Amino acid sequence: MGINQERLASLFTTLCEIDSPSKQEGRVAAYLKSVFAEMGAAVSEDDSAKQTGSDCGNLFVRFPDGGLDKEPVFFNCHMDTVLPAVGVKVKREGEVFTSAGNTVLGSDDKAGIAALIEVMRTLQEKNIPYGPVEYIFTTCEEVGLMGAKILNPSSIKAKIGYALDSSGINRVVVGAPAANRITAKIKGVAAHAGLSPEKGISAIHLAARAIARLKLGRLDPESTANIGLIEGGTATNIIPESVVVHGEVRSHTLSKLEEHMQNIQDVFQDEVDNWRDPESIVDGKPSLDFKVIEDYPVMKLDKNSTVIKRVAKAATTLDAELDYVVAGGGSDANIFNSFGIQCAILSTGMDKVHSTQETIKLSDMTLTAELVMAILT
């Protein structure tokens, strides 16, 4: 379809080398505003930064009429990258891109952004008719989908869209789990660990007993659970008075999500309730403060939905065979679908993301761009 691969490579490199860790997406946003303004697009920025704490808001990019009578569609990428992401230098060997230093590369999600820019440049240069389209670039995706959650859905004109944010190639994510974050705060009683340990209640010990009873990892074919962070104690010679345990539960079925969440809470509560003071010398009892935060909702797309039919038809024009998958992670697409807007996730070819070994091939980015162009044309 005429994608300029070397221009795509140059654009991708430029984007990756603009630092944009979560809540510091402003430099990338400024670059995108400049690029799209030169292309004749209308660019607007919302006021979500007031709530996310980012140095910019979400960007909405709308292009002039492309002359093709099709249902409007949007494409989405997030502007932020995970850490370490400051001072990124891109290394290219042939068609393979990696980080030249001790940072991530940033193909998550700048490969998608680069593909979207190159697609529109190609369409405009070659005067290829295309349907109504808007690009949506969000902030703070990597720290809880914050930009998308705060986004006003009435700002989106299209009712179907695609998030370019998955590993692999020619993959379409049609399902993703709902996720809840948990915080369990246990309060015990401090005491000197050497002089009078009997007078203390170790919050860390109670938490450890609870965690040891939990089933973690793969709970069932649709659900997972993890305890990822523990904070507590003040010194090795003090019985720890408090501890905070952070974790998550994910499931593709809401009833299972609720069941697993309740089980975790019950186990923590049981350890606290069944603490005993055999010598009756401790001044106080342990307590539990258990909180659940809904992180993102479940995503499920029917194979006969408009958004899936459209990408399937586009793939046939490229003689491409798509792999429709259910993923284990959440993305902005979960949020768009919760707004009642059909949004599938397209792969971009990125690999080993969220690590300093992250990599991507130019040929895979090109395939992504070609699929986007086929969806539009």
N, C-alpha and C positions, 0 to 999 in steps of 0.2 A: 504493500500500500504506500510505499514511498517514504517510510520513516527514515529520517537522517540519523543514522546510528552514531556518527562521530559528534554531531551536535547534541544528541541525547547524552552521550558520555560526558561531554564537557559540562553540560547543564547539571547532570547528576553530581559531578565532582564539585562544582561550585556550591551547590546546595549543601552537600555534606560538610564542606569546610566553613560553613556559616554556623557558628555555635548556636544551638537552640535546645538546651536541656529544659525539662519541664518548668514552666513558669517564667522562662526566659526566651520566649519565641519571637520577641519583637524584631530582631534583626532579620529573621527569615520572612516575617510578615512584611516588613518594609521592602525587602527584595521582591517579593511576589507582587506587591502593589505596583512597583515600578514596571515589572515585566508585563503584567496584564494591562496596565494603562497603555503601554506602547502597542498592545494588540487591539486596542479599541474597546476593551471590556469595561463594564461598570463594576467597580469594586467598593464594597462597604464593609465596615467593621462594627460588630456589636459591642455592647458595654459589659460583656461577661467578665472582663478583667477585674471589675469591682468585687466579684464574688470568688473568682478562682485564685486571685493573687498574682496572675500572670502580668507581664509588662505589655500585653496586647490582648485584643479580643479575638473572637472567631472571625474569619474572613468569608465573605460571600462574593463570588465572581460570576457575573452574567455577561454573556456574549451577544453581539448583534444577531439578528435573525439569519439562520443559515440556509433558509430557503427550502428546507425539507419538512413536509407535513408529517411529523411523528409525535408520539406522546412525549412530553417534556421528561427529562431525566437529569439526575444530579450525580456527581462523583465526589467522593469524600476522601481526604487524607488528613492525618494529624501532623502538625508542625513540630511537635516536641520529640526529643530522643531521650533514651535512658542514659544514666551515667555509667561509666565515665565518658563525657561527651564534650569536653572543653579542649580546644586546640586540635581538632580532628585534621589529620592529613591523609589524603587518599593515595593509596598505592595501586597502580594498574599494571598487570602483567597480561598482555594479550587482551582478552575480553573479560578477564576476572578482576574485580575490584575488592580490595581489602583495606583495612586501616594500616597506615604506615607506622603507627605508634601504639601506645598503650590505651587507646580509646576504642569505643565502638566505631563502626563505620558510619552508621546513620541511614542505611538503606531502609530501615524501619523508621520513618515511612517516606523518606525522600526519594526512593525509587519510584513510588507512586506519584509523587508531586512532579518529578521530572517527566514521567510518561505523559501526564495530563497536559503539561505545557507543550511538549513536542507534538502531541496530537493536534492541538489547536493551531500551532504554527504551520503544520503540514496542511491541514484543511484550508487555512486561509491562503497560503502560498499557491496551492494547486487549484484553488477555487472549487473545492469539492463541496457539494451541498450537504448539510447536516441538520439534524433536528434540534429543537430547543434544548439548551443545556445550561447548567450552572455548576460551578465548582464550590465546594464547601471545605474550608481548611480550619480545623479545630485546634484548640490549645489543650494542654494538660491531659491528654489521652492516657499517657503512661502512668499517671498518678491517680487513676480512678475515673477516667472518662469525664473529667470535670467540665471541660468546655462544651461537650455535646449535651451533658445533663442540663446545663444552664441555658443552652441555645433555645431561642423562641421558634417552635416548629412552624409558626405562621410565616416565618421568614423564608421558608423553603417553598418554592412554587411547584416543583415536581412532586409527584406522588410515588415515584419509584426511583431507586438509585443504587449505586455500587460503592462500597468502601474498598479502596485498594490497600489492603493491609493484611496479607497472609503470606506465609512461606510457600515454596513449591511453585509450580507453573501449570497453567491451564486447570487450576483448581477453583471451584466455586464453593464457598462455605454457605450452607443452607440452614445450619443449626448451630447454636451455641448455648451454653448453660446459663442459668441464673446464678448469681453468687451473692453470698452474705458474708460480711466481715464480723468477727466476734472479738470482744474484749472482756476478759475475765479478770477482775481485780479482787484479790484476796487480801484481807487485812488480818494480821495476827497480833502478837504482842512481842515487843522487843525485850531482850534480856542479855546479860553478859554471857557469851558463849562458853567461857571458862569457869566463871565464879558461880553462876546460877542459871544454867541452861534449863532447869526444870521449870523456871518461872516464865519461860518464853513460849510463844507459839510460832513456829517457823512457817511463814506464808509460802516460802519456796518449797518446803517439804510437802505441804498440802497440795500445792499445784502439781508437783512432780507425781504424787500419788494419783491425782486425777488424770494427768496426761498418760500415765502408764496404763490406765484402764481403757483409754480411748482407742477405737479403731480408726486409724488414719491412712492416708493414701487413697487407693481405690476402694470405695465402700461398696459399690455395685456397678453394673455396666453404665449407669448414667450419672454417678455421683462420686465426688472426691472430697477429702477433707485434709487440712494441713494446719499444724501449729508452727508458725514461722518466726515468732519473736517473743522473747521472755526478758522482762526487765524487773530487777528487784534487788533488795539488799543494799547495805551501806558499807559494811566492812566484814572481814572474815571473823572478827571476834564479837560480832553482834548477831544474835538470833534475828533473822530478817522479819521485820514487822509487816512488810507489804511486798507484793509482787503483781505485775501486770502481764497477762498472757494474751498475745494477739494471734488470731488464726482466721481461717476462712473455710466455708463449705460451698461447693458448687454442685448443681444438679440440673439435668434437662427436664426434670419433673418437679413441679412446685411442691407437691405433697411429700415427696422424698426429701426435698430440701428442708422443709419444716420438721420432718421427723428426725433427720440427722442433727439439725440444730438443737432440737429439744433434748435429744440424747446427750449431747455434749454439756448442755446446761445442767441436766439432771445429775451427771457424773460429778461435776464440780460442786454442785450443791450438796450431794451426798457426802463427799469428803469433808466439807465444812461442817455439816450437821452432825456427823458421826465422830467428830474429834472428841476426845475424852481427856480429862484431867484426873488421873487416878489418885494423886496425892492432894488434890483440892488446894493447890497453892498458887495457881495462876490467876492473876487479876484481869479477868476478861475472857471473851470467847472470840473465835474467828468469825469473820463475816465475808460474804461474797457479793460483789456488784457485777452482774453479768449484763452486757449490752450487745445487741445485734443491730448492725447497720446494713440495710439493703444496698448492695454495691451496684448491681445492674440486673435487669430482668432477662428472662429467657428469650431466645430468638429461635423461631421455627418458620421456615418457608416451605410452602407446598410446591411440588414440582410443576403444578399447573398454574402457579401464580404468574402474574404479568411479568414480574422482574426476572423470573427464571426463564420463561418462554423467550424473552427478548435476548438474553445473553446466549441462549441455546441457538437461536436463529442466527445470531451474529457469528457464532463459532462455525456454523455450517458453511458460511461464505469463505472461511479461512481453511476449510478442511481440517479443523482442529477438533480433537476429542476432549471434552471437558470431564473432569472428575468431580462429582458432587459429593461433598463430605460434610460431616458433622464435627465441629471442632470442640476443644476442651477449654478454650479461653474466650474472654469477652472482648468487645471492641465497640467503637462508636456505632456500629451497625445495630447492636443490641438496643441502643437508645433510640435510634431512628425508627426501628420497628415498634418500639413501645409508644411512639408518637402516632402510630397508625400509618407510617410510611414504609412501604416495602423496600428493604435494603439488603442485598446480598453482598458477600465479601469476595473480592477477586484476589488471587495470588499475584505476586510481583516477581517471584524468583529469589527473594531474599532468603538467606540461609544462615544458621547459627546466630540468629538475632539475640539481642540482649547479652552479648558477650564480645570480648575483644577479638574473637576469631570470626566475627561476622563477615559474610562474603556475598557477592552477587555477580552474575554474568550479564554482559551487555546483550547477548542474544536473548536472554530471558526477559530483560526489560523491554526489548524490542517487541517480543511476542505480546507482552502486556499492553503496550501502546497500540499494537495492531488490533487487539481485541476491543479496546476502548473505542478505536476509530470505527470498527465494524458495528459496534452498538449504536454509534451516532449516525452512521450512514446507511 
